[in-house]
Amino acid sequence: MFSLNRIQLIGYQTQVVTVRKTTQGTSVTDLNIVVPYTYRTEGGQELVGRSYHVVTLWGGMADVATQFVRAGSQLFIAGRLQTDTWEDEKTDEKRSKTKVVAQDLIFLDPKDKQHERPMGVNGRTLQLLNRADIIGNLTRDPEMRTTTSGQNVLSLGIATNERWKDKATGEMKERAEFHTVVVWGELAKEAAQVLRKGNRVFVSGRVQTRSWETQAGVKRTTTELVAEAVSLLGVRAEGLDFSSDGAAGSQSQEGTLSVAEAELSSVEVPSAMPASEVRVEDLPF
């Protein structure tokens, strides 16, 4: 059973890119991408925000980024969310950090130079991209809270799974990712009524990382998917005819795949070195 774990970003690299090598000699680097965005407060005021994302590049993609990505470069990145966990050596506390493992990288800057920002324009045509889509199963019942201002906010825990074939051993491997999803307003109220632990759901929204300090003065961060759409999956269709002589049932079955065939035909992507695409025509030279 496959699930979906995808994120797409359009943003700016914030610093110089440096590459490092694994013990096997594979190149790897981390980009730090900022995505500016605008949002409206409860009072209708429009404010500007920024979301920051760590993006890991492997292999040839890392080498290309080291050569051509500069601080301020505008990039499109597509990949998957991955959370790494470890124990703090000093406190033995379990720590975690969510990053993007890139599978596609496209350079967006013109080959001469970036355009000047149009004067007096701050509309949707200048908005960048921070979009995540997941399909997975709820790991717990939804938890509803109310903010001090009276807004409904719902917290969901969703697990996605990824399977791939290890290129070295040929063995099939599987990795689970656990996502924290935040749902606001009327959508939160409706989702709380219909969703339960174990349900399969689709969620689309944006990724944000927020920080706070504990009572002991220790800084903590968490990465969440702020939902714009939530769909309960596996629901019986109403008002549609799927009988053999109905419109839907009479359609040809050619070109469809069984679950087993779909799994065999899926792209095999190792977690350590994901499949990547750097488009030659987008290289800045």
N, C-alpha and C positions, 0 to 999 in steps of 0.2 A: 504494500500500500504506500503510494507516494504522496508527499505533501508539497506545499509550495513555500519557498522562503526566498523572496527577491526584494532587492532595494535598488533604486535608481536615484542618482544625484547629479545635479549640475551645480558646480560651485567653484571656488577659487582655492588653489594651493596656498598655504599661509607661510611656508618657509622653504629653505633650501633642501633639496632631496639628497639623501645619502644612502648608499647601498651597503648591505652586509652580506656575508656568505655563510651558509649552513656548513656543517661538518662534511656534507657530501658535495660541497662546492656550488650549491644552488643559490642564485641571487634572490634577495628579498629586501623590500623596503617598505616603509610606512609613510603614506601621505597624510597630511592634516588638512582636511577640506572644510571650509566655512561656506555655509549657504545662508545669505541674507534673505529675510522674508518680512512681510508686513502682516499685521493682524489687528483686529478690533477688540477693544476692551468691552466689558459689560455696558459701559456708558456710551459706547459708540465711537470712542476715540481711536484713531488709527496710529499704531506704533510700529516701530521697526525692531525686529529681533534677529538673532543669528543662531544657527545650529552648527555645532562642530562635530566632525566625524573623523575617526582614525580609519584609514583604508590601507589594507595590506596588499602589496603586489608581489607576485612570485615570478621567477624565471626570466624569460625574455621581456615580459612586460615591465619588470623591475629595472632591467638594464636600459630599456628605451626611456622610461620615466627619468632615470638618473641623467641621461644625456639631454633631454629636451624639456622637461618640466621645470619651471622656475617659480619662485615666489610671485604670486599674482596671476599665474596661468589659470585660464578658465578651462574646466574639464567636464566631460560627461563620464560617469562611472556607473556600471551596472555590476551587481554581484549578489552576495548573500550575507545575512547577518550571522555572526559567530561570536559566542560568549566564551571566553577563556576563564577558568577558575584556578585558584591556587591558595595556599595557606601563607599568611603573613609570618615571616621568620621570627619577628619580635613578639607578636601577640598570639600567634597560632590561630588567628581568626581567619575564616574563609573569606576570600576576596574574589571579585569578578570584574571583568571589563568586556564590554561589547564593542566589536569592530566590524567593519565591512571587509569581506574577502572579495577582491575584485575579479570579475570574469571578463569584463569589457572595459576598454579605456579609449576615449576619443578626444583628441585635441580640438578645442573649439575656437581658439584665437586665429584671426586672419594671419597670413604669412608675413604681412608687412608690420602691422601693429593692431592693438585693440582699438575699437571705436570709442570716441568720446561719448559720454552719456548725454542723450538729448536733453536740452534745457527745458525745465518745467514739466518733464514727463516722469511719472512714477506709477505707471499703471500695470495692468496684467501682462502687457507685451514685454516687460522687463523683469518679470518674476522668474526666478530660477526653479530648480526642481529638488524636491525631497519627498520621495514616494516609496513606500514599502507595501508589499502585498504578501500575505501569508495565508495558507490553508493548513489547518492543523486541528488538534483536539484539545478541548478544555481540560486542564489538569485539576481544576477545582471549581466549585460553585462560584458564580459572580459575587463580588463584594461591593455593596453600594454604600457610599458615604455622601454627606452633604457638607459643602463648604460653609464658612462663616457668612458668606453672602447669599446662601440659600441655593447654590447651584448643585445639581446632581452630578456625581462623578462615580463611575463604575470601574472596578479593577478586574481584569481577566488574566488568567494564566493559560497560555497556549503552547503546546509542544508541536514542533515540526520534526520530521525525520528525513535524513538524506542517505541514500545508498550509493555505493560506488565500488568498482573493482580495483583492487590494489594492483598497480602495474608491475610491481616487483614480484609479488607472490601469486597473483591471479585470484586471490580470495575476495569474496564479497564482504564489504564492511558497512557498518551503519553508525550514524552519529545523530544524536537527538539535540535539538536546540530548544530552549525554553524562553518564551517571550512574555514580557509584561505589557499588557495592553490597557490603555486608559480611554474610557468612553465618557463623553460629556453630554449634559442637557437631556433633551427629549429622547435622543437615541439611547442614552444610558438607561432611561426608565423602561423603554420597550425591550432592550436587550436583557435587562434584569428579569423581566417577566417570562421570557421564552427560553433563555439559555440555562443549561445545567452541565455539571461535570460529565465529561465523556462526549459531549456533542462535538460534531465536526463543523467547523465554521470557516468562513472567509472574512478576512479583515484587511482593509486598505486604509492607509493614512500616512502620517509623517513620523520620522524618528527624532526624538529629542533626548538629550542628556541633561540632567539637572544635578546640582550639588547642594549639600547641606552639611552642617556640623552636628555631631552628637553632643549629648550633655557633657561628655568627657572632653569635648573640644577636638575630636577626631573628624577629619573631613571624609565624607562619603559621597559617592556618585552612583546614579542609576540611569540606565537607558530604557526608555519606554517607547512604545508605538502609540501615538495619539490617533485614535480611530476617526475616520471620516465616513466609513461605511462598514457595517457588520452584517453578515448574512448567515443564517442558520442553514446548513446543507443537509442533504438527504431527506428533504421534505417531499411528501407525496404531491404530485401535480394535481390541480383541480381544473375541471373543464376542458381537459385535453383527451383525445381518443387515441389510445395506443394499441388498439386491437389490430389484428392482421389485415382487416379490410378498412381500417381507418386511414386518414390522410397521412398520419405520422408512420403508422405501421406499414403502409404500402410502399414507403420509400426503399430504395435499394440498400442492401447491407454491404455493398462493395466498398472497400476502402476503410472499413472499421476494424479495430484491433481488439482482441480479447485482453483481459487484464494481464495475463502472462506475457502475451506478445508485446503489449505496451511497455512492460518492465524490461523485456529483453532489448527493445528498440530504443530505450532511453539513453541519453548521453551519459557516459561513465565519467564522473568527475571526482578525482581524489581530493580529500579535504585539504591536504598539505599544498598541493599545486593544482589549482583549478584551471580548467580550460580557459583560454584567454583569446581576445582578439584585439590587436592593435592595427587599425586601418592605415595602410601605407599612404593613401592619399591625404590623410589627416596629419601626417608628420610635418613638423614646422621647419622644413628645409626645401 
